[in-house]
Structures are given as structure tokens and as C-alpha cells.
Amino acid sequence: MSWALVYLLAGVCSWGGTSLYRQWAIKVNILDHPTNRGSHTVATPRGGGIVFVFVISVFSVALALLGYVSCLLYTSDAADDMQCV
């Protein structure tokens, strides 16, 4: 399996999923409206990063089920490294 293909597929899924989420968020009014303290000048959809987390989680579990357990271990190990020591 080519890892470049896996990363490319994950990137395409993230990009497409974020695009679909953005359209849905605008439709149901999940927007960050501009305020004096904010950095936005126009209403901006919120929560698009959740798509990235979902895609990475799905790919990690799928790779683990296919026998690439090290990918799942790396993901949990990276989360462990982010904790304050």
C-alpha cells in the first residue's frame, strides 16, 4: 500500500467533508458572528475542524483493522505526548 495514496485520500476526504460541513453550517446558521473582540469581519461557519478529527479517526481505525496497528498506536501516542508533564 502506498502511504502517499493514503495521505492523499485522507486529504481529499477532509477537504470534501469540510466543504459539505461548511454548506450545512451556513444552512442551519452555525456561524461565528463578528464582534468587537473577534477577528472576523463577516459571519464565518464554526466547527469545521471536527471533520478533520473525524476523518483522521476513521482512517486510523480502518488502518488498524487492516493490520497496520502501528498507525493506531501512533495516534494514541501522539495524544499522550500533548499532556503536560
MOFEN-V979769 format. One record per backbone hydrogen bond with DSSP energy under -1.0 kcal/mol. CO is the residue of the C=O (numbers start at 1). NH is the residue of the N-H. Records with the same first field share a line. If there is no record, write none. Layout:
CO->NH ; NH
This chain:
2->6
3->7
4->8
5->9
6->10
7->11
8->12
9->13
10->14
11->15
12->16
13->17
14->18
15->19
16->20
17->21
18->22
19->23
20->24
21->25
22->26
23->27
24->28
25->30
29->31
30->46
32->44
44->32
47->50
48->51
49->53
50->54
51->55
52->56
53->57
54->58
55->59
56->60
57->61
58->62
59->63
60->64
61->65
62->66
63->68
64->67
67->69
68->71
69->73
70->74
71->75
72->76
73->77
74->78
75->79
76->80
77->81
80->83
